[in-house]
């Protein structure tokens, strides 16, 4: 299953992404900066650069 999350580079996101991946999900995480994108990609998610505003 594909899962799209917000806050992937935050505390909760960094802890839930590996669990979701371990359970077989493909994770996409919205990121507002390149720094955040690198964080989520390092833990296995695919970064989507954008801003919810």
Residue, then its C-alpha position, 0 to 999 in steps of 0.5 A: x500500500x502507498x502511504x503519504x504522510x506529513x511531518x516525515x522529518x519530525x520526531x513522530x515521522x522519523x519513528x513511524x516511517x521505518x515501521x510502515x516500511x517494515x510492514x511493506x508499505x511504500x512511503x511518500x513524505x511531504x518536505x518543505x526543504x532539501x534538508x527535510x527531504x534528505x532526512x526522510x530519504x535516509x530512512x527510506x521514504x520518497x520525499x515530495x518537495x512542496x508546502x501545504x500552504 
